[in-house]
């Protein structure tokens, strides 16, 4: 147990023998005791340590203990004060209580007397600490929610804005399962967190599980829980992921790698919202939402008979695809600036700036590791930087493997553009030029449709002519 885990007591009395004897008793009793024989010594200790309890003599040379009590309760209101004196009277006791003293003992007193007072005080301190911990926890949760919702979802590209719009739509339907696709490092878990923490389920658990990281022999127990004695090593009852995520969200990463023999049970639990622990017969109802993710072509896994089509249909109520970073180079500068800000603060290098040559170099890089790779590059660069400006030499890994992927030919770009224009025009025509209905037909948001119409200079009037 550390000092922070124990009650810390300061004894302020001009009699050195008294403070030494009392400090020895407190230390043997499991407390942490500090001694002070003058007001100055006490102030120094109060400034250095988180004192929980002050044992204070009313009469000290040149100063009134009640004045010290008043000052302590103003400067350190959470400290409890017990007054002691060989010359106490009722007026002093009343004044002390009015000033915030917890209790009063008259000298001489037995160790058991002060122990009883502290035990009463300790219970009060425990309650105060618990309340403070809860307040701090709630404050951290509020702060972390914002960080979770915005973390790494930074960018100005139409692609990332569309992803964000789709995530917000998904959050409005808290019972709909979502499948997130995209390359490794694109931020699939971050999108899942946005959906969860923007939904009605935000006050309940968000549990992220890597479906490929759990051994096949333990998968069923991990998801459904088990009953004591159901197998070797089951020394007690255990709740599984489905129970733990009641009213919350279960995020299943790398879902395409889940063993085929478990998929039928996952499907049934997802459809019925009822599970049975391994080795038990009691059915347990649980209200969870599944958000799953994969960096593989899951339709191909279905064709290869490695993933159940019916489970895919159940998980794929809504689908969000996150494009790789190389397809949205306009987001690189914002992301780099964001990560550099994080690491300059972390490593206490607040004066570091990014040179334009770095922005240009990274915009020309492929980022096979996507946003995760960019974050790692930024961290390494801040550590390596010896001056006040990040330059290309601070990114040695990029210099060793410069771009470039083979760009699409102008013919390919022209054909892709023509195909998209034709699809948009056809959707508008079939929906009598109702943009909302056309967007739904195309599987995108109305705002995304409007952006693409502007991009390709498509106007309803021009189509109708």
N, C-alpha and C positions, 0 to 999 in steps of 0.2 A: 504494500500500500504506500503511495507517495504522500508527501506533505499535503498536497492539494486535496487528497481524499480524507484527511483528518481535520478535526476541529483545531484551529490555531488560536491560542490564548496568549494575550499580553497581560503581564502582571505589573502594575505601576504602584510602587510603594517605596518610601524613603528608607525603610528598614531592609537592608540587604539580606540578613538572615531569613526574614520572612519570605522574600521573593525567591531565594534559593530553595528553601524548604518546599514551598508551594510548587515551584517549577519542577522539582524532582518528583513530587507526587503526580503532577499532571503527565509528565513524560512516561512514567511507569504505568499510568492508567490508559495510555494509548492516544494521548493528545500531543500536540506540538506546542511547547511553552517558550515564551520569550520574556526576558526580565528587563525592567527599566526602573531606575531609582530616582530619575528626574524627569521633568516634563520634556526637556530637550531630547533625552534618550527615547522617550515614548514616541515623540513626533517622528523621529528618524525611523523607528521600527514600523510605525503605521504607514509611512511613505514607501517602505520597501516590500512589505508583506501584506497578504490578504488576511488580515486579522478578523476572526469571527466573534471573539469574546474578549472584553476588557475587564479585568479585575482591578478596581480603582479605589485607592485610599482617599477618603474625603479630605483629610488634612495632610497637606504636603508643604514643605518649607517654601514660603514666598508665594504660594498659589492655593486657591480654593479648589478642591476636587470637583465641586459643582460647576465651576467655570470650565474645567477640562471636560466634564460630562457634556455640557452644553455645546462646546466646540466640536467634540467628537461626533455628536448626533447630527450636527449641521454638515460636517465634512464627510463623515462616513456613516450615513443613516442606517446601513445594514448591520453595523456592529452592535451587538448586545452588550450592555454594561451592567456589571454587578458591583455595587458600592460596598466597601468594608471600612469600619472605623471602630476604634476603642472608645470614642466619645460621641456616639450617635445619640440623637434625640428625635422626637417625632416630627418636629418642624423640618429637620434635615431630610428625613425619610420622605415626607410629603413633597418637598421641593424636588428631590431626586426623581421620584416617580413622575412628577409633572414634566420634568425635563427629558424623560424617556428611559430612565433606568429600568432594567428588567427585575432586579431584586436587590435586597440590602441585607448584609450580614454584619453582626456586631462581633468585634474581636473580644476575646479569643473564640475561635470556632473550630469544630472538629473537621477533619478531612471529609468525613461522611456528609457533613452539612453542605459543604461547597460542592461535593459530588452530586448530591440530590438537586441542588439548584441548577448545576450545569446540565444534568440529564433532562430537567424540564426545559432548559434553554435549548439544548441540542435538538429536542423534538421540534421546537419552534424554528430553529435554524434549518432543520431538514426540510420543513414545509416551505420556508422562504427560498431555499436553494432549488427545491423542486419547481416552484412557481417561476423562479428566474430562468431555470433551465428550459421550461416550457415556453416562456416568452422568447428566449433566444432561439429556440428550435423553430418556433412559428415564424420568427423574423427571418431566419435562415431559409426556411422553406419558401417564404414569399420571394426572397431574393433568388433562390435557386430555381424557382419556377420560371422566372423571367429568363434566367440564364439557359435553362433547359429548352424553353420555347424558342429562343433566338439563337442558340449556340450553333455556329457554323452555317446557319441558314442566311448567308449574307451574299448579296449579289444584285445586280441590276438587269441581268439578262432576262429576256422574256421567258426562257425555259425555266429558270429557277422561280420566277414570279408565278408561273403557272403551277409549279409543284406546290408552292405555298397556298395558292388558292384552292387546289384540290385537297390539301391537308385540312384546311379550314372547313370545307364542305364535309369531309369525312368526320370531322369532330362534331358536326351537328347531328349525326346519326350514330349515337353511342352503342347501338346494338349491331351495327353492320361491320362485318369482318373486312379487313383491308389487306391487300397484298402489295408490298412495295418491292419493286425491282430496280436493279441498277448495279453497276460494277462495284467491286470492293473499294471502300474508302469514300464513297460518294455521300455518305451521311444518312443511311436508311434508318438507323436507330433514332437519329435526331428528328426525322420526320415523324416517326412513331410517337416520340415524346410530345411533339407539337400537337398531334391528334389527341393524345390522352389528356394532356394538361390544358387543352382548350375545350374539353368535353365535360359532360356531366359527371364523368368518372374521376375527375381530377383530384378529388379528396381521398381517393382510395389508391391501393398499391399499383405501381407500374413495375412489372418484373420482366427483365430482359434475359432470355435464355438462348444459348447457342445450341441448337438441336443436334449439331454434329460433335459437340464437345463432351457429351455424356456417354459413358460406355453403354453399349446395347443392353447389357444385363441389368443395368439400373434404370433404364429409361422409364419403364412402366411404373416402378416405385416412385421415381422423381415426379412424374406427371400426376399419378393417381394417389400417391401416398401408400402406406402399408399398415397393417395391424401388427401389434407386438407378437413375435414368435412365428410370423408367417414364413420366414426363411432365416437361414443362418446369418446372424448379425442384426436382425430386427429386434433390438433390445427394448423398444418402446413403440407406441403408436406414432405415426408421422403423417403430417399433412402434405399433400402433393401440390404442385403448381396450380392446378385447377381450383383447389380449395383456397389456397393462399390469395388467389387473385379474385376472390368473390367481390363483385361490384367494381372491380378494377380492370386492368388490362394486362394480358399476357403477350409479350412480344417474343415471337419465335424467329430467331435469325437462322439463316442457312436451312430453311425448311425443306428444301429439295433433297437434302442429305439424310432426312429422317428415315430410319429403317422401315421397309415396306410392311413388316408384320405388326408394327405399332400404329400404322396409319389408319387402319379400320377402327381401332379403339378411339383414336383422336377424333375421327369423323363422328362416331356415335356420341362422344362427350360434347362435341361442338354443336351437334343437332339437338340433343336432348337436355343439355345443361344439367345432367345428372351423372355422378361418378360413383364408383365403388372402390374402396381401397384394396390393395393386394392382400389376400388372405382373409377378407371380410365379406359379409353378405349385405351389410347395411348400405342402402343407397343414400347419397348425400347430394342435395341440390346446391348448385353454385351458379352465380350470375357473373360470368366473365366475358370479356371481349378479346378476340384474337386479332392481333396485327402481326402478320408474318412478312418475312423478307427473304430474298434470294438474289444471288449474283449470277445464277445459271439460267439457261433457257428451260423453264419448267415445263413448257409444252413438249419439248424434246424428251425430257425425263418421263413424261406420260407415255410418249410413243415407245420409249424403251422399256415400258412396263416397270419403271422404277419409282413411279409416283402415281397414286390413284387419281383418276379423273374426277370421281365424285368428291374427293377431298379438295381437289383444286377448285371445283365449282363452289364448294362451301367456303373456302378461304378467300375466294376471288370476287366477293360481292362488289368491292371497289378496288380499283388498281391504280397505283401511282408509280410512274417510272421517273427515276432521277437520272438525268443525262450526265455523262462524264464531264469532267472539268475541261477537257480539251475541246469540247463542243461549245463551250461558253467562255472563251478567253477574256471577255469583258469583265468577268467576275474575279479574275485573278488578282488584280490590283487591290480591290476592296478586301478580299480575304487575306492577302499578304499583310496589308496595313493592320488589320484586326489582330492577326496572330503576333505580329511584331510588337504591338501595343501590350499584349498579354505578357510576352516574355521579357520585354524591357522592364516592365514592372516587377515581374517575378525575380529577375536577376539584378535588379537595382541598377539598370543602365538607362535612365530616363531620357538621356540626351541623344539617343541614336535615331537617325533619320534614314530614309531609303532613297538611294540615288535612282534617277530615271533609267539608267542603264539596266538596273535590276528588274524594274517593271517590264522593260522591253524584252529582256532575255527570258523571263518567265512566261510572258505572253506567247513566246515562240516554242515553249516546251510542251511535251505531250502529256505529262503527269499520269503515268500508268497507275500510280497509287492514289490519284485523285486528291480530294481535299485533305485526306489524312496525310498524304505525302507532303503537301504544301505546308501543313502545320509542322511536320518534323523538320522540313528544310528551314522554316523560319526560326524554330528553336535553335537548331544547330548554328545558323548564321549569327544570331544574337550572341551566342556563347563565343563564337570565333572572332567576332568583331572587336578590333583593338582601338578603333577611333570612334568618331561620332556619326559615321555614315556607312551604311551597308553598301558594299559594292559587289561586283560579280565574283571577286576572289573569295568572298565569304560563302559562296555557293559552289564549292569544289566538285560536288557530285554532279551538278548540272553541267559544269564546264567539261567534265569527262565524257558525258553522253549527250551532246547537244541534239536538239531536234533534227530531223523533222520527219514526221510521218508523211507518207506520200499524199499530197493534197488531191482532192477530187478534181477531175478534169472539168474544164468549162462546160463540156457537153453534158457530163453527169449533173453538174449544178443546174444547168438549164432544164434538163429533163425532170429533175426533182421539183424544181420550182413550178414547171408547167403542170405536173401531176397534182400538186397541192392546190394550185389555182383552180384547176378543173374540179377537184373535190369540193372546194368551198363554193364555187359557182353552182354546182349541181345540188348541194345541200340547201343553198338559199332558194333555188328554184323550186325544189320539192316541198319546201316549207313556206311557200308563198312569200318569200323574202322576210320572214319573221326570224330575226337574228337569234333570239333565245332558243327557238325550236331548232334552228339549223345547228347551233352550238351543241345542243343535246344529241342531235343526230350524228354529229362528228365526234362526240365523246369528249368535248372540251368545254371550258366555261365561256360565257358570252364575252367576257373581257378578253380572253385569249383569241376568240374569233375576231373581235374588233381590231386587235393588234395586228393580226395576220392580214386582215382586209386593208389596213393602212399600209402595211409592209409591201403588199403586192398591188397597191393602188386600185383596190376593188371597191366600187361604189354600187349601191343598190340601183341607183338611177341608170348607171351605165349598163348593168345587166338587163334591166327591164326593157331598155331600148333594143 
